Amino acid sequence: MGRNRSKQAMAKPVKKAVPKVRKAVAVPAGDDLAALDLSALDDLAGYFVRMVQLRMFQLFHDRFADARMSPGVYCALVVIGANPGVRAGVLGDALMIRRSNMTKLLDALERRSLVKRTPSDTDRRSVELSLTDAGHKLVAAIKPDIMAHESFALSVLSVHERHLFFGLLGKLNEGIRTLKV
């Protein structure tokens, strides 16, 4: 038997997958979200920034889903419109969109005839972006609704608080951008 074993006999035994069992988590009576104690998160700026972002995005999606508009699509269109000829990689870096996601986003915008890609004259590996006439029209048509939406979302803040809010967010954004770990 020794050396003449078949490959099948030499194969390792197949382990059967054992389903993972999740530990039960204690949930307040009635699954009441308001009853959850979140006080352990009170000193975490990232938690509050993320919650505000998620709530802002949900409001945006609720209002603009029919227009096939998302915060990422709107930001990309506005930045391309303000910077005709911007390279896709530069736009992705500016908006912190991964290269693969940027490609998908630009493919979708191109299919909707909102963005035009043109090969760069100076770098054959990159493309320059510009809005089409339809892209310009869409941005112009939806901008008043976007601004009204922003005003609605921020209506819980006074005018003074809005200025402070944007000033602090800008300062935090710039400061964190330069931090090194």
PyRosetta script that sets phi, psi and omega in degrees:
from pyrosetta import init, pose_from_sequence

init()
pose = pose_from_sequence("MGRNRSKQAMAKPVKKAVPKVRKAVAVPAGDDLAALDLSALDDLAGYFVRMVQLRMFQLFHDRFADARMSPGVYCALVVIGANPGVRAGVLGDALMIRRSNMTKLLDALERRSLVKRTPSDTDRRSVELSLTDAGHKLVAAIKPDIMAHESFALSVLSVHERHLFFGLLGKLNEGIRTLKV")
pose.set_psi(1, -45.7)
pose.set_omega(1, -174.4)
pose.set_phi(2, -22.5)
pose.set_psi(2, -81.3)
pose.set_omega(2, -171.4)
pose.set_phi(3, -86.5)
pose.set_psi(3, -15.0)
pose.set_omega(3, -174.8)
pose.set_phi(4, -97.2)
pose.set_psi(4, 23.6)
pose.set_omega(4, 177.5)
pose.set_phi(5, -66.6)
pose.set_psi(5, 145.6)
pose.set_omega(5, 177.6)
pose.set_phi(6, -78.2)
pose.set_psi(6, 160.5)
pose.set_omega(6, 178.7)
pose.set_phi(7, -60.6)
pose.set_psi(7, -35.5)
pose.set_omega(7, -179.0)
pose.set_phi(8, -64.0)
pose.set_psi(8, -41.5)
pose.set_omega(8, -179.1)
pose.set_phi(9, -68.9)
pose.set_psi(9, -29.0)
pose.set_omega(9, -178.4)
pose.set_phi(10, -83.0)
pose.set_psi(10, -13.8)
pose.set_omega(10, -177.7)
pose.set_phi(11, -62.0)
pose.set_psi(11, 145.5)
pose.set_omega(11, 178.9)
pose.set_phi(12, -69.5)
pose.set_psi(12, 146.8)
pose.set_omega(12, 177.8)
pose.set_phi(13, -64.4)
pose.set_psi(13, 143.4)
pose.set_omega(13, -179.7)
pose.set_phi(14, -82.8)
pose.set_psi(14, 127.1)
pose.set_omega(14, 178.0)
pose.set_phi(15, -85.4)
pose.set_psi(15, 135.2)
pose.set_omega(15, 177.1)
pose.set_phi(16, -80.7)
pose.set_psi(16, 138.1)
pose.set_omega(16, 179.3)
pose.set_phi(17, -68.9)
pose.set_psi(17, 131.7)
pose.set_omega(17, 177.2)
pose.set_phi(18, -102.6)
pose.set_psi(18, 121.2)
pose.set_omega(18, -178.9)
pose.set_phi(19, -62.1)
pose.set_psi(19, 138.8)
pose.set_omega(19, 178.4)
pose.set_phi(20, -79.7)
pose.set_psi(20, 137.6)
pose.set_omega(20, 179.5)
pose.set_phi(21, -103.9)
pose.set_psi(21, 125.4)
pose.set_omega(21, 178.9)
pose.set_phi(22, -81.0)
pose.set_psi(22, 141.4)
pose.set_omega(22, 176.9)
pose.set_phi(23, -71.4)
pose.set_psi(23, 143.5)
pose.set_omega(23, 177.4)
pose.set_phi(24, -70.2)
pose.set_psi(24, 138.9)
pose.set_omega(24, 179.2)
pose.set_phi(25, -111.6)
pose.set_psi(25, 132.4)
pose.set_omega(25, 178.8)
pose.set_phi(26, -69.4)
pose.set_psi(26, 125.3)
pose.set_omega(26, 179.6)
pose.set_phi(27, -117.1)
pose.set_psi(27, 138.0)
pose.set_omega(27, 179.8)
pose.set_phi(28, -55.5)
pose.set_psi(28, 152.8)
pose.set_omega(28, -179.4)
pose.set_phi(29, -51.7)
pose.set_psi(29, 131.8)
pose.set_omega(29, 178.2)
pose.set_phi(30, 76.4)
pose.set_psi(30, 10.8)
pose.set_omega(30, -179.0)
pose.set_phi(31, 52.2)
pose.set_psi(31, 37.8)
pose.set_omega(31, -175.3)
pose.set_phi(32, -79.2)
pose.set_psi(32, 111.6)
pose.set_omega(32, -179.6)
pose.set_phi(33, -58.8)
pose.set_psi(33, -38.5)
pose.set_omega(33, -178.7)
pose.set_phi(34, -65.1)
pose.set_psi(34, -20.9)
pose.set_omega(34, -178.4)
pose.set_phi(35, -84.7)
pose.set_psi(35, -9.4)
pose.set_omega(35, 179.8)
pose.set_phi(36, -66.7)
pose.set_psi(36, 136.8)
pose.set_omega(36, 176.2)
pose.set_phi(37, -88.8)
pose.set_psi(37, 106.4)
pose.set_omega(37, 179.4)
pose.set_phi(38, -105.4)
pose.set_psi(38, 12.9)
pose.set_omega(38, -175.3)
pose.set_phi(39, -61.2)
pose.set_psi(39, -23.5)
pose.set_omega(39, 178.2)
pose.set_phi(40, -65.8)
pose.set_psi(40, -14.5)
pose.set_omega(40, -178.3)
pose.set_phi(41, -100.2)
pose.set_psi(41, -0.7)
pose.set_omega(41, -174.0)
pose.set_phi(42, -57.7)
pose.set_psi(42, -27.8)
pose.set_omega(42, -176.8)
pose.set_phi(43, -102.5)
pose.set_psi(43, 15.3)
pose.set_omega(43, -178.0)
pose.set_phi(44, -107.0)
pose.set_psi(44, 101.2)
pose.set_omega(44, -179.3)
pose.set_phi(45, -58.4)
pose.set_psi(45, -40.6)
pose.set_omega(45, -179.0)
pose.set_phi(46, -59.2)
pose.set_psi(46, -37.1)
pose.set_omega(46, 177.7)
pose.set_phi(47, -61.8)
pose.set_psi(47, -49.6)
pose.set_omega(47, -177.7)
pose.set_phi(48, -66.1)
pose.set_psi(48, -40.6)
pose.set_omega(48, 177.6)
pose.set_phi(49, -61.0)
pose.set_psi(49, -44.5)
pose.set_omega(49, -179.8)
pose.set_phi(50, -65.1)
pose.set_psi(50, -41.9)
pose.set_omega(50, 179.5)
pose.set_phi(51, -64.6)
pose.set_psi(51, -41.9)
pose.set_omega(51, 177.5)
pose.set_phi(52, -63.4)
pose.set_psi(52, -43.3)
pose.set_omega(52, 178.9)
pose.set_phi(53, -59.4)
pose.set_psi(53, -48.0)
pose.set_omega(53, -179.0)
pose.set_phi(54, -61.8)
pose.set_psi(54, -41.6)
pose.set_omega(54, 179.8)
pose.set_phi(55, -68.4)
pose.set_psi(55, -40.5)
pose.set_omega(55, 177.3)
pose.set_phi(56, -62.8)
pose.set_psi(56, -44.4)
pose.set_omega(56, 179.8)
pose.set_phi(57, -64.1)
pose.set_psi(57, -39.4)
pose.set_omega(57, 179.5)
pose.set_phi(58, -63.7)
pose.set_psi(58, -43.9)
pose.set_omega(58, 176.3)
pose.set_phi(59, -59.4)
pose.set_psi(59, -43.3)
pose.set_omega(59, -179.9)
pose.set_phi(60, -61.1)
pose.set_psi(60, -49.1)
pose.set_omega(60, -179.1)
pose.set_phi(61, -63.1)
pose.set_psi(61, -40.0)
pose.set_omega(61, 178.9)
pose.set_phi(62, -61.3)
pose.set_psi(62, -36.8)
pose.set_omega(62, -176.1)
pose.set_phi(63, -85.3)
pose.set_psi(63, -34.3)
pose.set_omega(63, -170.1)
pose.set_phi(64, -115.7)
pose.set_psi(64, 10.4)
pose.set_omega(64, -178.6)
pose.set_phi(65, -59.5)
pose.set_psi(65, -39.6)
pose.set_omega(65, -179.0)
pose.set_phi(66, -64.9)
pose.set_psi(66, -26.4)
pose.set_omega(66, 179.0)
pose.set_phi(67, -86.7)
pose.set_psi(67, 4.7)
pose.set_omega(67, -176.8)
pose.set_phi(68, 52.4)
pose.set_psi(68, 44.9)
pose.set_omega(68, -178.1)
pose.set_phi(69, -119.0)
pose.set_psi(69, 135.7)
pose.set_omega(69, 174.4)
pose.set_phi(70, -127.5)
pose.set_psi(70, 165.5)
pose.set_omega(70, 177.1)
pose.set_phi(71, -56.8)
pose.set_psi(71, -40.1)
pose.set_omega(71, 179.7)
pose.set_phi(72, -65.0)
pose.set_psi(72, -42.4)
pose.set_omega(72, 178.8)
pose.set_phi(73, -64.5)
pose.set_psi(73, -47.1)
pose.set_omega(73, -179.0)
pose.set_phi(74, -60.9)
pose.set_psi(74, -47.1)
pose.set_omega(74, -179.9)
pose.set_phi(75, -60.4)
pose.set_psi(75, -43.4)
pose.set_omega(75, 179.5)
pose.set_phi(76, -61.9)
pose.set_psi(76, -45.8)
pose.set_omega(76, -179.4)
pose.set_phi(77, -62.7)
pose.set_psi(77, -43.9)
pose.set_omega(77, -178.7)
pose.set_phi(78, -64.5)
pose.set_psi(78, -43.8)
pose.set_omega(78, -178.6)
pose.set_phi(79, -68.6)
pose.set_psi(79, -40.8)
pose.set_omega(79, 176.7)
pose.set_phi(80, -62.5)
pose.set_psi(80, -43.1)
pose.set_omega(80, 179.3)
pose.set_phi(81, -61.5)
pose.set_psi(81, -36.8)
pose.set_omega(81, -179.6)
pose.set_phi(82, -80.9)
pose.set_psi(82, -15.7)
pose.set_omega(82, -176.1)
pose.set_phi(83, -135.6)
pose.set_psi(83, 63.6)
pose.set_omega(83, -178.8)
pose.set_phi(84, -57.3)
pose.set_psi(84, 135.4)
pose.set_omega(84, -178.9)
pose.set_phi(85, 92.8)
pose.set_psi(85, 0.4)
pose.set_omega(85, 179.0)
pose.set_phi(86, -60.9)
pose.set_psi(86, 139.7)
pose.set_omega(86, 177.5)
pose.set_phi(87, -76.2)
pose.set_psi(87, 146.5)
pose.set_omega(87, -177.4)
pose.set_phi(88, -58.1)
pose.set_psi(88, -41.4)
pose.set_omega(88, -179.8)
pose.set_phi(89, -64.4)
pose.set_psi(89, -38.8)
pose.set_omega(89, 179.0)
pose.set_phi(90, -67.2)
pose.set_psi(90, -42.4)
pose.set_omega(90, 177.7)
pose.set_phi(91, -61.5)
pose.set_psi(91, -45.4)
pose.set_omega(91, 178.7)
pose.set_phi(92, -60.3)
pose.set_psi(92, -43.5)
pose.set_omega(92, 178.5)
pose.set_phi(93, -63.6)
pose.set_psi(93, -43.2)
pose.set_omega(93, -178.0)
pose.set_phi(94, -63.9)
pose.set_psi(94, -38.3)
pose.set_omega(94, -177.9)
pose.set_phi(95, -96.2)
pose.set_psi(95, 3.2)
pose.set_omega(95, 180.0)
pose.set_phi(96, 56.1)
pose.set_psi(96, 47.9)
pose.set_omega(96, 177.0)
pose.set_phi(97, -109.1)
pose.set_psi(97, 126.6)
pose.set_omega(97, 179.3)
pose.set_phi(98, -59.4)
pose.set_psi(98, 149.8)
pose.set_omega(98, -176.8)
pose.set_phi(99, -54.3)
pose.set_psi(99, -45.0)
pose.set_omega(99, -178.8)
pose.set_phi(100, -65.8)
pose.set_psi(100, -38.2)
pose.set_omega(100, 177.5)
pose.set_phi(101, -70.5)
pose.set_psi(101, -34.1)
pose.set_omega(101, 178.4)
pose.set_phi(102, -65.0)
pose.set_psi(102, -40.9)
pose.set_omega(102, 178.4)
pose.set_phi(103, -60.7)
pose.set_psi(103, -45.2)
pose.set_omega(103, 178.7)
pose.set_phi(104, -62.5)
pose.set_psi(104, -42.9)
pose.set_omega(104, 179.7)
pose.set_phi(105, -61.7)
pose.set_psi(105, -47.5)
pose.set_omega(105, -179.1)
pose.set_phi(106, -66.9)
pose.set_psi(106, -36.7)
pose.set_omega(106, 175.3)
pose.set_phi(107, -58.6)
pose.set_psi(107, -45.7)
pose.set_omega(107, -179.1)
pose.set_phi(108, -65.2)
pose.set_psi(108, -42.0)
pose.set_omega(108, 179.5)
pose.set_phi(109, -67.2)
pose.set_psi(109, -34.8)
pose.set_omega(109, 177.9)
pose.set_phi(110, -69.4)
pose.set_psi(110, -41.6)
pose.set_omega(110, 177.3)
pose.set_phi(111, -61.0)
pose.set_psi(111, -33.0)
pose.set_omega(111, 178.4)
pose.set_phi(112, -84.3)
pose.set_psi(112, 4.0)
pose.set_omega(112, 179.8)
pose.set_phi(113, 58.9)
pose.set_psi(113, 36.7)
pose.set_omega(113, 178.9)
pose.set_phi(114, -101.1)
pose.set_psi(114, -26.3)
pose.set_omega(114, -176.9)
pose.set_phi(115, -130.8)
pose.set_psi(115, 144.4)
pose.set_omega(115, 176.0)
pose.set_phi(116, -117.5)
pose.set_psi(116, 134.0)
pose.set_omega(116, 176.1)
pose.set_phi(117, -103.5)
pose.set_psi(117, 133.1)
pose.set_omega(117, 178.7)
pose.set_phi(118, -127.4)
pose.set_psi(118, 131.5)
pose.set_omega(118, 176.9)
pose.set_phi(119, -58.2)
pose.set_psi(119, 139.7)
pose.set_omega(119, -179.8)
pose.set_phi(120, -70.6)
pose.set_psi(120, 140.8)
pose.set_omega(120, 175.9)
pose.set_phi(121, -74.1)
pose.set_psi(121, -25.4)
pose.set_omega(121, -174.5)
pose.set_phi(122, -100.9)
pose.set_psi(122, -19.8)
pose.set_omega(122, -177.6)
pose.set_phi(123, -143.1)
pose.set_psi(123, 106.8)
pose.set_omega(123, -175.7)
pose.set_phi(124, -64.5)
pose.set_psi(124, -17.8)
pose.set_omega(124, -179.0)
pose.set_phi(125, -82.6)
pose.set_psi(125, -13.1)
pose.set_omega(125, -175.2)
pose.set_phi(126, -119.0)
pose.set_psi(126, 161.8)
pose.set_omega(126, 177.4)
pose.set_phi(127, -121.0)
pose.set_psi(127, 150.7)
pose.set_omega(127, 176.3)
pose.set_phi(128, -104.4)
pose.set_psi(128, 144.0)
pose.set_omega(128, -173.9)
pose.set_phi(129, -111.7)
pose.set_psi(129, 145.2)
pose.set_omega(129, 173.0)
pose.set_phi(130, -149.6)
pose.set_psi(130, 155.6)
pose.set_omega(130, 176.4)
pose.set_phi(131, -79.9)
pose.set_psi(131, 145.0)
pose.set_omega(131, 171.9)
pose.set_phi(132, -82.2)
pose.set_psi(132, 175.6)
pose.set_omega(132, 175.3)
pose.set_phi(133, -58.4)
pose.set_psi(133, -40.9)
pose.set_omega(133, 178.7)
pose.set_phi(134, -63.7)
pose.set_psi(134, -37.0)
pose.set_omega(134, 177.4)
pose.set_phi(135, -64.2)
pose.set_psi(135, -45.0)
pose.set_omega(135, 177.4)
pose.set_phi(136, -61.3)
pose.set_psi(136, -43.0)
pose.set_omega(136, -179.3)
pose.set_phi(137, -64.5)
pose.set_psi(137, -42.3)
pose.set_omega(137, 179.7)
pose.set_phi(138, -63.1)
pose.set_psi(138, -46.6)
pose.set_omega(138, -180.0)
pose.set_phi(139, -60.8)
pose.set_psi(139, -45.1)
pose.set_omega(139, 179.9)
pose.set_phi(140, -63.6)
pose.set_psi(140, -38.4)
pose.set_omega(140, -177.6)
pose.set_phi(141, -72.9)
pose.set_psi(141, -36.7)
pose.set_omega(141, -173.6)
pose.set_phi(142, -92.5)
pose.set_psi(142, -17.9)
pose.set_omega(142, -177.0)
pose.set_phi(143, -56.2)
pose.set_psi(143, -44.4)
pose.set_omega(143, 178.1)
pose.set_phi(144, -59.9)
pose.set_psi(144, -37.9)
pose.set_omega(144, 178.0)
pose.set_phi(145, -68.0)
pose.set_psi(145, -38.4)
pose.set_omega(145, 178.5)
pose.set_phi(146, -64.0)
pose.set_psi(146, -45.6)
pose.set_omega(146, -178.8)
pose.set_phi(147, -65.9)
pose.set_psi(147, -38.6)
pose.set_omega(147, 176.4)
pose.set_phi(148, -64.5)
pose.set_psi(148, -39.2)
pose.set_omega(148, 178.2)
pose.set_phi(149, -63.7)
pose.set_psi(149, -45.2)
pose.set_omega(149, 178.3)
pose.set_phi(150, -59.6)
pose.set_psi(150, -43.8)
pose.set_omega(150, 178.9)
pose.set_phi(151, -61.7)
pose.set_psi(151, -41.9)
pose.set_omega(151, 177.2)
pose.set_phi(152, -62.4)
pose.set_psi(152, -46.9)
pose.set_omega(152, -177.2)
pose.set_phi(153, -63.9)
pose.set_psi(153, -32.4)
pose.set_omega(153, -178.1)
pose.set_phi(154, -96.9)
pose.set_psi(154, 8.6)
pose.set_omega(154, -175.9)
pose.set_phi(155, -64.4)
pose.set_psi(155, -15.0)
pose.set_omega(155, 177.0)
pose.set_phi(156, -75.2)
pose.set_psi(156, -10.1)
pose.set_omega(156, 179.2)
pose.set_phi(157, -106.1)
pose.set_psi(157, 144.5)
pose.set_omega(157, 172.7)
pose.set_phi(158, -72.8)
pose.set_psi(158, 169.2)
pose.set_omega(158, 178.3)
pose.set_phi(159, -59.0)
pose.set_psi(159, -43.5)
pose.set_omega(159, 178.7)
pose.set_phi(160, -62.0)
pose.set_psi(160, -44.4)
pose.set_omega(160, 179.4)
pose.set_phi(161, -64.1)
pose.set_psi(161, -35.2)
pose.set_omega(161, 177.2)
pose.set_phi(162, -63.0)
pose.set_psi(162, -44.1)
pose.set_omega(162, 178.3)
pose.set_phi(163, -61.9)
pose.set_psi(163, -45.1)
pose.set_omega(163, 177.0)
pose.set_phi(164, -61.4)
pose.set_psi(164, -44.8)
pose.set_omega(164, -178.9)
pose.set_phi(165, -57.1)
pose.set_psi(165, -52.3)
pose.set_omega(165, -179.2)
pose.set_phi(166, -66.7)
pose.set_psi(166, -37.4)
pose.set_omega(166, 177.3)
pose.set_phi(167, -62.2)
pose.set_psi(167, -45.3)
pose.set_omega(167, 179.9)
pose.set_phi(168, -68.9)
pose.set_psi(168, -41.0)
pose.set_omega(168, 177.3)
pose.set_phi(169, -61.6)
pose.set_psi(169, -43.5)
pose.set_omega(169, 178.5)
pose.set_phi(170, -61.8)
pose.set_psi(170, -44.2)
pose.set_omega(170, 179.1)
pose.set_phi(171, -63.6)
pose.set_psi(171, -44.5)
pose.set_omega(171, 179.2)
pose.set_phi(172, -64.2)
pose.set_psi(172, -43.7)
pose.set_omega(172, 179.3)
pose.set_phi(173, -60.2)
pose.set_psi(173, -48.9)
pose.set_omega(173, 179.8)
pose.set_phi(174, -65.0)
pose.set_psi(174, -43.5)
pose.set_omega(174, -179.1)
pose.set_phi(175, -64.0)
pose.set_psi(175, -44.2)
pose.set_omega(175, -179.7)
pose.set_phi(176, -67.5)
pose.set_psi(176, -35.3)
pose.set_omega(176, -179.6)
pose.set_phi(177, -59.0)
pose.set_psi(177, -30.6)
pose.set_omega(177, -176.9)
pose.set_phi(178, -93.6)
pose.set_psi(178, -7.5)
pose.set_omega(178, -179.6)
pose.set_phi(179, -70.9)
pose.set_psi(179, 145.3)
pose.set_omega(179, 175.8)
pose.set_phi(180, -120.1)
pose.set_psi(180, 137.1)
pose.set_omega(180, 179.0)
pose.set_phi(181, -95.6)
pose.dump_pdb("model.pdb")
